[in-house]
């Protein structure tokens, strides 16, 4: 298992685990997996899902045909590239330089699909309320077929020249003969026949919405004059997503299907909004997870205003499945965030995905490995087609542009890492890395820069480098809080493309003093100890709730990170408190920004004294209890000193100290004075004085002839003085001798008892 470790501290010299090297204060910023690299900026560099950086194929702009979105690219038999999109349902032809010439335009909002027959007749499907148009090689345009449906999603043409039209919102597929005669070929019972393709046997493949079905329908041809009819149909796969956006088959007959969107539990139809002559309204041109909304305004008495297009945020993610010739499915790729709008096969046979809404191209490597090989400035990649010479052509939407991909790798591709925050002013050490195919032989150069702002755009040091030795080179960057590295791929041709698997930058934060955050002195008579089972039964200590420091970071639960598993956690389990007379306890919170081990020393001094005396040293936990019976009664203060000496040389160790609030030690019990019994017929009056050396008395009680204790209040009712007078009036006592016991306690639970014996005469009944 590979652990992603950032800024790991060192345990001790000689202790090491794969990817971790420990030395006090020396730390390593290490990046080694895709989640690390995806935070950076790739320019001509592919980020693989298994945590490698590699040169990406060349990705260059070819044309900006002034379209808001491009839905489909196609080549004619002469190798000329055509692009269909909108607004105003436009199709353009591009020359080798990328110059666009309009070959078709209509009043519908979008040219959704295009295809060519063997004679280079262009067929254009428009939406919404669209038609299938035919454009001859000499530019003659005519309505070829009107399916009388809301949407035309896909066009496909077979070897006989029959055109198949995938539509919505009834999900019908139409077949049209070369003469223009057409009709319903297949009713899918879905809302939309979203994508079409032919397999190697000539059967029609249909991808649907909203149940994400992939159907195979046998095509029966009767005569050249008649439209084909549907034979046996079979669902070859039901995807886990809502809408099948793309179907592609490779030379071996394997089918690749991309689907998007979370399936809805609702079975009711989705009704798209319509344009009205009175005002602009949105038109929903897809019922799938990725909804394209086109807002077109109509000016009063004037021309139509150009539409504004965008993709609404889709939910449910995407998946790509491979269906082998024997019908067995295999999930190749899934994503919760990216949406797969298009697929295409590269010249090397790898499947490419055009995604949104980040405008990325993903290449599936196999074995659950994939790479993000290009990112456009547009939001969606909508079409991928292979051209001559191993070059791929890419179309995008929002905005609509056309790019070329490949065939070679990008020269001087760069990758800039995310900015790293050490949290503390730091000195920089060596940058090391590891890779394959020449990454260690000068095919990759590294640069490092540093600064004291979170953004490297301004006022950082210039890039230091190049560094070409992967075994480690000391970087020439000024000490600072933040750092960033950059990799440049120098040679991407000879001996295969190099790759980078991990990068590590050593740094040493400046030692800073620890901080004692807060001190919590407990009530008298509480003993604190580590978490451990306590005995039960007679003599067992009673648990009490402890007063915790306000910033008790030391007692917070530790996250289960790789570092915590390698290095013992410094986070303590909160201690337990128990009643134990004569004990005093203190808890404190402390932290060290260097993550150093800390040792604590506790001093005390009496109120009015100047000198601090040692109470306890070499404490590693964040609490301490002691027996106060060895100390004179009085008021005291504690001072806690934290030192990072266990992790630093003696001449570099730093410390912090903090004084506690006033605390009192009082182990001397109060005393009872002038206890006496006086007869006041028909009752007896017991009087006594309570005197405390530890402040106000807390309570008093009495017992007559060993009966239950009863509370007695002082004269004046309030126990707010160290000296109190008490009177107890007893009535209805039987004649004879009686004993009254009295007991007083101070607020430290020090207790004193006394008794008085007296005789009640027979006449005092």
C-alpha positions in Angstrom: 0.0 0.0 0.0 1.3 3.4 -0.9 0.9 6.1 1.8 0.5 9.7 0.7 2.8 11.5 3.2 3.2 15.3 3.3 5.7 16.9 5.8 6.5 13.8 7.8 8.6 14.2 11.0 11.5 11.9 11.7 11.5 9.5 14.6 15.2 8.8 15.1 18.3 8.3 13.1 18.3 5.0 11.4 14.5 4.5 11.5 13.0 4.3 8.1 10.0 3.0 6.2 9.5 3.0 2.4 9.1 6.6 1.3 9.9 8.1 4.8 13.3 9.2 6.1 13.5 10.5 9.6 15.9 13.0 11.2 14.9 15.5 13.9 13.3 18.6 12.3 14.2 17.5 8.8 11.0 16.8 6.9 10.0 15.9 3.4 7.3 17.2 1.2 6.5 14.2 -0.9 4.0 13.9 -3.7 3.4 10.5 -5.2 -0.2 9.8 -6.3 -2.8 11.2 -8.7 -4.6 13.2 -6.0 -1.4 15.0 -5.2 -0.6 15.8 -8.8 -4.2 16.8 -9.8 -3.8 19.8 -7.5 -1.0 21.1 -9.7 -1.1 22.6 -13.2 -0.2 20.4 -16.2 0.8 21.9 -19.5 1.5 19.2 -22.0 1.8 16.7 -19.2 -0.5 13.8 -18.6 -1.5 12.8 -15.1 -2.1 9.0 -14.8 -4.5 7.6 -12.2 -1.7 5.3 -10.8 0.3 8.4 -9.8 2.6 9.1 -12.7 3.4 12.2 -14.7 4.2 11.6 -18.4 4.4 13.8 -21.5 1.0 14.3 -23.1 0.3 14.1 -26.8 0.5 17.4 -28.6 -2.7 19.4 -28.2 -2.9 22.4 -30.4 -5.8 24.7 -31.5 -6.8 24.3 -35.1 -9.8 26.5 -35.6 -12.3 28.8 -34.0 -15.3 28.7 -36.4 -17.2 31.3 -34.3 -19.7 28.7 -32.9 -20.9 28.6 -29.4 -20.8 24.8 -29.5 -19.8 22.0 -31.8 -21.6 18.7 -31.6 -19.9 16.5 -34.2 -16.9 16.2 -36.4 -16.8 14.1 -39.6 -14.5 13.5 -42.6 -15.7 13.1 -46.2 -14.0 10.7 -48.6 -11.5 13.3 -49.6 -10.3 13.7 -46.0 -11.9 17.1 -45.5 -13.0 17.9 -41.9 -16.6 19.1 -41.2 -18.0 20.5 -38.0 -21.6 20.7 -37.0 -23.0 22.9 -34.2 -24.7 26.2 -33.5 -26.2 28.6 -33.1 -28.3 28.7 -36.2 -27.7 25.0 -37.1 -24.4 25.6 -38.9 -22.0 23.1 -40.6 -18.5 24.3 -41.6 -15.8 22.7 -43.7 -12.2 23.3 -42.6 -9.0 23.4 -44.7 -5.6 22.3 -43.5 -4.9 25.6 -41.9 -8.2 25.6 -39.9 -10.0 28.2 -42.0 -13.8 27.5 -41.9 -16.2 27.8 -44.8 -19.9 27.5 -44.1 -21.5 24.8 -46.2 -24.9 24.6 -44.4 -27.0 26.9 -42.3 -30.7 26.9 -41.3 -33.0 28.6 -38.9 -33.1 25.7 -36.4 -31.0 26.2 -33.3 -28.5 23.3 -33.6 -26.9 21.0 -36.2 -26.9 18.1 -33.8 -25.5 15.3 -36.1 -23.9 14.9 -39.5 -22.8 11.9 -41.7 -21.7 11.3 -45.3 -22.7 8.7 -47.8 -20.3 7.0 -50.3 -20.9 9.9 -52.8 -19.9 12.6 -50.3 -23.5 13.8 -49.9 -23.7 15.5 -46.5 -26.7 14.7 -44.2 -27.4 17.1 -41.4 -29.8 16.5 -38.5 -31.1 19.6 -36.7 -32.9 20.2 -33.4 -35.3 21.1 -32.0 -38.3 20.6 -34.3 -35.7 19.8 -36.9 -35.3 17.9 -40.1 -32.7 15.9 -41.9 -31.1 18.0 -44.7 -29.0 16.8 -47.6 -26.2 18.8 -49.0 -24.7 17.6 -52.3 -21.0 18.0 -53.1 -21.8 21.0 -55.3 -23.6 22.7 -52.4 -27.2 22.0 -53.2 -29.3 22.0 -50.0 -32.7 20.3 -49.6 -34.9 18.7 -46.9 -34.1 15.0 -47.1 -36.5 13.7 -44.4 -38.8 15.2 -41.9 -39.4 12.8 -38.9 -42.0 15.1 -37.4 -40.3 14.7 -34.0 -38.9 17.1 -31.5 -35.2 16.2 -31.5 -32.8 14.6 -33.9 -29.9 13.2 -31.9 -27.8 10.9 -34.1 -27.4 9.9 -37.8 -25.8 6.7 -39.1 -25.5 5.4 -42.6 -25.0 1.8 -43.6 -23.2 0.3 -46.6 -26.4 0.3 -48.7 -26.7 4.1 -48.2 -29.7 4.0 -45.9 -29.7 6.7 -43.4 -30.8 5.9 -39.8 -32.1 8.8 -37.6 -32.1 8.6 -33.8 -34.8 10.9 -32.4 -36.7 12.1 -29.3 -39.0 12.6 -27.5 -40.6 9.3 -28.4 -37.4 7.4 -28.8 -38.1 6.3 -32.4 -35.4 5.4 -34.9 -36.2 6.1 -38.5 -34.7 4.6 -41.7 -34.5 6.6 -44.9 -33.6 5.2 -48.3 -31.2 7.1 -50.6 -34.2 8.4 -52.5 -35.5 10.0 -49.3 -38.3 7.6 -48.6 -38.4 7.0 -44.9 -40.4 5.7 -42.0 -40.2 4.3 -38.4 -37.6 1.6 -38.3 -37.7 0.8 -34.6 -39.7 2.0 -31.6 -37.4 1.8 -28.6 -40.1 2.5 -25.9 -37.6 5.0 -24.5 -37.9 8.8 -24.6 -34.8 9.2 -26.6 -32.7 7.3 -29.1 -29.6 9.2 -28.0 -26.7 7.5 -30.0 -26.4 5.2 -33.0 -23.6 3.0 -34.4 -23.2 -0.1 -36.6 -21.4 -3.2 -35.5 -19.2 -5.3 -37.7 -22.2 -7.5 -38.8 -24.2 -4.4 -39.9 -26.6 -4.5 -37.1 -27.7 -1.2 -35.6 -26.7 -0.3 -32.1 -28.9 2.2 -30.2 -28.1 3.9 -27.0 -31.1 5.2 -25.1 -32.4 7.6 -22.4 -33.7 7.5 -19.6 -32.9 3.8 -18.8 -29.5 3.8 -20.4 -30.1 0.8 -22.6 -27.8 -0.5 -25.4 -29.9 -2.3 -28.0 -28.8 -4.4 -31.0 -31.4 -4.4 -33.8 -31.0 -6.6 -36.9 -31.3 -4.6 -40.2 -33.3 -6.4 -42.9 -32.8 -5.0 -46.4 -35.5 -6.0 -49.0 -34.8 -4.1 -52.2 -32.8 -1.0 -53.0 -36.0 0.9 -53.5 -37.5 0.1 -50.1 -36.5 1.2 -46.7 -35.0 -1.5 -44.4 -37.0 -3.1 -41.6 -36.1 -4.1 -38.1 -35.4 -7.7 -37.4 -34.7 -9.2 -34.1 -33.9 -6.7 -31.3 -32.0 -7.5 -28.1 -30.8 -5.4 -25.1 -27.1 -6.3 -24.9 -26.5 -4.2 -21.8 -28.3 -1.9 -19.4 -25.9 0.7 -18.0 -26.1 2.0 -14.5 -26.5 5.6 -15.8 -29.4 7.4 -17.5 -28.2 8.4 -20.9 -25.9 6.6 -23.4 -24.1 9.5 -25.0 -21.6 7.7 -27.3 -21.0 4.3 -28.9 -17.8 3.2 -30.6 -16.6 -0.2 -31.9 -12.9 -1.1 -32.4 -11.4 -3.3 -35.1 -11.8 -6.4 -33.0 -15.6 -5.9 -32.6 -15.4 -4.7 -29.0 -18.1 -2.1 -28.2 -17.4 0.9 -26.0 -20.3 2.8 -24.5 -20.2 6.0 -22.5 -23.2 6.9 -20.3 -24.0 9.7 -17.9 -26.5 10.9 -15.3 -28.3 9.3 -12.4 -31.4 7.4 -13.2 -34.6 9.0 -11.9 -37.1 7.1 -9.9 -39.8 9.2 -11.6 -41.4 7.7 -14.7 -43.3 10.8 -15.8 -42.2 12.5 -19.0 -40.1 15.6 -19.1 -41.7 18.3 -21.1 -39.2 20.7 -22.8 -40.1 24.4 -22.8 -40.9 26.0 -26.2 -39.8 29.3 -27.8 -42.7 31.7 -28.2 -42.8 34.7 -30.5 -43.5 37.0 -27.5 -40.4 36.4 -25.4 -37.2 34.5 -25.0 -37.5 31.2 -23.2 -35.1 28.4 -22.6 -35.3 25.3 -24.8 -34.1 22.1 -23.1 -32.5 20.2 -26.0 -31.6 17.1 -24.0 -33.5 15.1 -21.5 -30.4 13.4 -20.1 -28.3 14.2 -17.2 -26.3 16.8 -19.0 -28.9 19.3 -20.2 -28.0 21.7 -22.9 -30.2 24.8 -22.5 -30.4 27.3 -25.4 -31.8 30.7 -24.7 -32.8 32.5 -27.9 -34.3 36.0 -27.8 -36.6 37.3 -30.5 -36.5 41.0 -31.0 -39.6 42.9 -32.0 -39.7 43.4 -35.7 -36.0 42.4 -36.0 -33.8 39.4 -36.7 -33.3 36.6 -34.2 -30.8 37.3 -31.5 -27.9 34.9 -31.2 -28.6 32.3 -28.6 -26.7 31.8 -25.3 -25.8 28.2 -24.6 -24.6 26.4 -21.6 -24.6 23.0 -19.9 -26.6 22.8 -16.7 -24.8 21.1 -13.8 -25.4 17.4 -14.1 -25.5 14.9 -11.3 -24.8 11.2 -11.3 -21.4 11.1 -12.9 -20.4 8.9 -15.7 -19.2 5.4 -16.7 -17.6 3.7 -19.7 -18.2 0.0 -20.3 -16.6 -2.4 -22.8 -18.8 -5.1 -24.3 -16.8 -7.9 -25.9 -17.9 -9.7 -29.0 -19.3 -12.5 -26.9 -21.5 -9.9 -25.1 -19.7 -9.9 -21.7 -19.5 -6.4 -20.2 -16.6 -4.8 -18.3 -16.6 -1.4 -16.6 -13.5 0.5 -17.7 -14.0 3.8 -16.0 -16.3 5.6 -13.6 -16.4 9.2 -12.3 -18.6 11.0 -9.8 -17.7 14.4 -11.3 -16.7 14.1 -14.9 -19.3 13.5 -17.6 -18.4 11.5 -20.7 -19.9 13.1 -23.8 -17.9 11.5 -26.6 -15.6 8.6 -27.3 -13.0 7.9 -29.9 -10.2 5.3 -30.6 -6.7 6.7 -30.9 -4.3 5.4 -33.6 -2.8 3.1 -31.0 -6.1 1.6 -30.2 -6.7 3.2 -26.8 -10.1 4.6 -26.0 -10.3 8.4 -25.6 -13.0 10.1 -23.6 -14.2 13.6 -24.2 -15.5 14.9 -20.9 -17.2 17.9 -19.2 -17.6 20.1 -17.4 -13.8 20.6 -17.3 -13.2 20.1 -21.0 -10.7 17.3 -20.5 -9.6 14.4 -22.7 -9.0 11.1 -20.8 -7.1 8.2 -22.3 -7.9 4.7 -20.9 -4.7 2.7 -20.5 -6.3 -0.6 -19.4 -6.0 -2.4 -16.1 -8.0 0.4 -14.4 -5.3 3.0 -15.3 -6.3 6.2 -17.1 -4.6 9.5 -17.9 -5.8 13.0 -18.3 -3.9 13.9 -21.4 -5.3 17.3 -22.4 -7.5 20.1 -21.1 -9.2 22.7 -23.3 -10.4 26.1 -22.3 -13.9 25.0 -23.2 -16.3 23.3 -20.8 -17.1 20.2 -22.8 -15.3 17.9 -25.3 -18.1 16.8 -27.6 -16.5 14.9 -30.5 -13.3 12.9 -31.2 -12.4 11.6 -34.7 -9.2 10.1 -36.1 -7.6 11.8 -39.1 -4.7 11.1 -41.3 -1.1 10.5 -40.0 -2.2 9.4 -36.5 -3.7 12.8 -35.7 -6.9 13.1 -33.7 -9.3 16.0 -34.1 -11.3 17.3 -31.1 -14.4 19.4 -30.9 -15.6 21.4 -27.9 -18.6 23.3 -26.6 -18.9 26.5 -24.6 -17.1 27.8 -26.5 -17.0 25.8 -29.8 -13.5 25.2 -30.9 -11.5 22.5 -32.8 -8.1 21.1 -31.7 -5.6 18.6 -32.9 -4.3 15.8 -30.6 -1.0 14.0 -31.4 0.5 12.3 -33.1 3.7 13.1 -31.1 4.3 14.1 -27.5 4.4 17.7 -26.4 8.0 19.0 -26.4 9.0 20.8 -23.2 5.8 19.9 -21.4 5.7 21.3 -17.8 4.0 20.4 -14.6 3.8 22.9 -11.7 3.0 21.4 -8.3 0.5 22.8 -5.9 1.9 25.4 -3.4 3.1 23.8 -0.3 2.7 25.5 3.1 5.2 24.4 5.8 3.4 26.6 8.3 6.8 27.7 9.6 9.6 29.7 8.1 11.9 26.9 6.7 15.2 26.2 5.1 15.2 24.1 1.9 17.3 21.0 1.3 17.5 18.5 -1.6 15.0 17.8 -4.3 14.8 14.1 -5.3 12.6 12.1 -7.6 12.2 8.8 -9.3 10.8 7.8 -12.6 11.2 5.5 -15.7 12.3 5.7 -19.3 15.0 8.3 -18.8 13.7 10.3 -16.0 17.1 9.7 -14.3 19.2 10.3 -17.4 18.6 14.0 -18.0 15.2 13.7 -19.7 13.5 15.7 -17.0 14.6 18.9 -15.3 13.3 20.2 -12.0 13.0 23.8 -10.7 12.0 25.0 -7.3 10.9 28.4 -6.0 9.9 29.8 -2.6 8.0 32.7 -1.0 6.1 33.9 1.9 2.6 34.4 0.3 0.1 31.6 -0.4 0.0 32.6 -4.1 3.2 32.3 -6.1 2.1 34.8 -8.7 3.9 37.8 -7.1 6.9 38.5 -5.0 8.3 34.9 -4.9 11.9 34.0 -5.7 12.7 33.1 -9.3 12.7 29.5 -10.3 16.0 27.9 -9.2 17.4 25.2 -11.4 17.5 23.2 -13.6 18.2 20.2 -11.4 18.7 17.0 -13.3 20.2 14.5 -10.8 17.3 12.5 -9.3 19.5 11.3 -6.4 19.2 14.8 -4.9 20.4 18.3 -5.5 20.4 21.0 -2.9 18.1 23.7 -4.1 19.1 27.3 -4.2 16.0 28.9 -2.8 15.8 31.5 0.0 14.3 30.3 3.3 10.5 30.9 3.4 7.2 29.4 4.4 5.9 28.3 1.0 7.5 26.3 -1.8 6.6 25.0 -5.3 8.4 22.7 -7.7 8.2 22.4 -11.5 9.1 19.5 -13.8 10.0 20.1 -17.4 10.2 17.1 -19.8 13.1 17.7 -22.1 13.3 14.6 -24.3 10.1 12.8 -25.2 11.2 10.9 -28.3 14.2 8.7 -27.9 13.8 5.5 -25.8 10.2 6.1 -24.9 8.5 8.9 -22.9 9.9 9.4 -19.4 7.6 9.3 -16.4 7.8 10.6 -12.8 6.4 8.5 -10.0 7.3 10.7 -7.0 9.0 13.9 -6.0 10.4 14.8 -2.6 11.7 18.2 -1.3 13.5 18.2 2.0 13.1 21.2 4.4 13.8 22.1 7.9 11.5 24.4 9.8 13.0 27.0 12.0 12.6 25.8 15.6 9.9 27.7 17.4 9.1 27.7 21.1 6.3 25.5 22.4 3.2 27.1 23.7 1.4 26.4 26.9 -2.2 27.3 26.0 -4.1 27.0 29.2 -3.9 25.7 32.8 -6.8 24.2 34.6 -6.4 23.7 38.4 -8.8 21.2 39.8 -10.9 21.5 42.9 -9.2 20.2 46.1 -9.5 16.5 46.8 -9.3 15.4 43.2 -6.7 13.0 41.9 -6.0 12.6 38.2 -4.5 9.6 36.5 -4.3 8.0 33.1 -7.2 6.2 31.6 -7.4 2.8 33.4 -10.1 0.6 34.8 -10.8 1.4 38.4 -11.7 -1.1 41.1 -15.2 -1.2 42.3 -16.7 -2.0 45.7 -15.7 -0.8 49.2 -12.8 1.6 49.2 -13.0 2.4 45.5 -12.5 6.0 44.4 -15.4 7.9 43.0 -15.2 9.4 39.6 -15.5 13.1 39.2 -15.8 15.4 36.2 -12.5 17.2 35.5 -12.2 20.8 34.5 -10.4 20.7 31.1 -8.1 23.4 29.7 -10.0 25.7 27.3 -7.6 24.9 24.5 -6.9 21.2 25.3 -5.3 20.3 22.0 -3.3 17.6 23.7 -6.4 15.6 24.5 -8.0 15.8 21.0 -8.5 12.5 19.1 -5.7 11.9 16.7 -6.6 11.2 13.0 -5.5 7.8 11.8 -2.9 9.0 9.2 0.0 7.2 7.8 2.3 9.4 9.9 0.4 8.5 13.0 0.8 4.8 12.3 4.6 5.2 11.7 5.3 7.6 14.6 3.7 7.2 18.0 0.9 9.7 18.4 1.4 12.6 20.8 -2.3 12.9 21.4 -3.2 11.7 24.9 -6.4 10.0 25.9 -8.2 12.4 28.4 -7.3 11.4 32.0 -9.8 10.4 34.6 -10.4 12.2 37.9 -11.3 10.6 41.3 -12.1 11.9 44.7 -9.0 11.5 46.9 -8.8 13.8 49.9 -5.6 15.7 50.3 -4.7 15.6 46.6 -4.4 18.5 44.2 -4.4 18.2 40.4 -3.6 20.3 37.4 -4.2 19.8 33.7 -2.8 22.0 30.9 -2.9 22.3 27.1 0.3 22.8 25.1 1.5 22.5 21.5 4.6 22.8 19.4 4.4 23.9 15.8 7.5 21.8 15.0 5.7 18.8 16.4 8.6 18.3 18.8 8.4 16.1 21.8 7.9 18.2 24.9 8.8 17.7 28.6 7.2 19.7 31.4 8.4 21.0 34.7 6.1 22.3 37.5 7.1 24.9 40.1 5.2 26.4 43.0 5.5 29.3 45.3 3.4 30.5 48.2 1.4 33.7 48.1 3.7 36.6 49.0 6.8 34.6 48.3 9.3 35.4 45.5 11.2 32.2 44.9 9.7 29.3 42.8 10.3 25.8 44.2 10.4 22.6 42.1 7.4 20.5 42.5 8.0 17.9 39.7 10.2 17.7 36.6 10.5 15.4 33.5 6.8 15.2 33.0 5.7 14.0 29.6 1.9 13.9 30.1 -0.3 17.0 30.2 -1.5 16.5 33.8 -0.1 16.0 37.3 -1.5 15.2 40.8 0.3 15.4 44.1 -0.3 14.9 47.8 -0.7 18.3 49.5 -0.6 17.0 53.1 3.2 17.7 53.0 2.6 21.3 52.3 1.7 24.0 54.8 -1.8 25.4 54.5 -2.1 28.6 52.5 -2.4 30.0 49.0 -0.1 29.0 46.2 0.6 29.6 42.5 1.9 27.0 40.0 4.2 27.7 37.1 4.4 25.1 34.2 7.4 25.2 31.9 7.3 23.4 28.5 10.6 22.6 26.8 11.3 21.0 23.4 14.7 19.7 24.6 13.9 16.0 23.7 13.9 16.9 20.0 16.6 19.6 19.9 20.3 20.0 20.8 20.6 21.7 24.2 21.8 25.0 22.7 18.8 25.2 20.4 16.0 24.0 22.7 13.3 26.5 23.4 10.7 26.8 26.2 7.6 28.5 27.3 6.0 29.0 30.7 2.7 30.0 32.1 1.4 30.6 35.7 -1.8 29.2 37.0 -4.6 30.9 38.9 -4.4 31.1 42.7 -5.0 27.8 44.5 -5.3 27.0 48.2 -4.1 24.2 50.3 -6.0 23.5 53.5 -5.6 20.2 55.2 -6.0 21.5 58.8 -9.5 20.6 60.0 -11.8 23.3 61.6 -12.3 23.3 65.3 -15.4 23.3 67.6 -15.4 25.6 70.6 -17.7 26.2 73.5 -19.9 23.2 73.0 -22.4 23.2 75.8 -25.9 22.1 76.6 -28.3 24.4 78.6 -31.8 23.6 79.9 -34.5 26.0 78.8 -37.6 24.1 80.0 -39.4 22.5 78.2 -36.4 22.2 75.8 -32.6 21.8 75.7 -30.4 24.3 73.9 -27.1 23.0 72.4 -24.7 25.8 71.5 -21.2 25.8 69.9 -18.8 27.8 67.8 -17.2 26.6 64.5 -13.8 28.0 63.6 -12.1 27.4 60.3 -8.5 28.4 59.2 -9.4 27.8 55.5 -12.1 30.4 55.0 -15.8 30.0 55.4 -17.3 26.9 56.9 -19.3 24.8 54.5 -21.7 22.8 56.6 -22.7 21.6 60.1 -24.8 18.7 61.3 -25.7 17.0 64.5 -26.9 13.6 65.8 -28.9 12.9 69.0 -28.1 9.6 70.6 -26.5 8.2 67.4 -29.6 8.9 65.3 -29.2 10.1 61.7 -27.3 13.3 61.0 -29.4 16.4 60.6 -28.3 19.7 59.1 -28.1 22.8 61.2 -27.7 26.3 59.9 -25.6 28.9 61.7 -27.2 31.8 63.6 -28.0 34.2 60.8 -28.5 31.3 58.3 -25.6 32.1 56.0 -22.3 30.0 56.1 -20.1 32.8 54.8 -17.6 33.3 57.6 -14.7 31.3 59.0 -16.3 31.6 62.5 -19.9 30.7 63.0 -22.2 30.3 66.0 -24.7 27.4 66.0 -27.7 26.7 68.3 -29.8 23.6 68.3 -33.1 23.5 70.2 -34.1 20.0 71.3 -37.7 19.2 72.6 -39.6 16.2 73.7 -36.5 14.4 75.0 -37.1 11.5 77.4 -35.8 12.0 80.9 -32.4 10.7 81.4 -28.9 11.0 79.9 -28.5 12.1 76.2 -25.5 12.6 74.0 -25.4 15.1 71.1 -22.7 14.8 68.5 -21.9 17.8 66.2 -19.7 17.9 63.1 -18.5 20.8 61.0 -16.7 20.8 57.6 -14.9 23.4 55.6 -15.0 23.9 51.9 -12.0 21.6 51.5 -13.9 18.8 53.2 -11.9 18.9 56.3 -14.1 17.7 59.1 -14.2 17.9 62.9 -16.6 16.2 65.4 -17.4 16.8 69.1 -20.0 15.7 71.6 -21.7 16.9 74.7 -23.6 14.8 77.2 -26.4 16.1 79.4 -29.3 14.8 81.6 -32.9 15.6 81.2 -34.8 15.6 84.5 -38.2 13.9 84.8 -40.1 17.2 85.1 -38.9 18.3 81.6 -40.9 15.8 79.7 
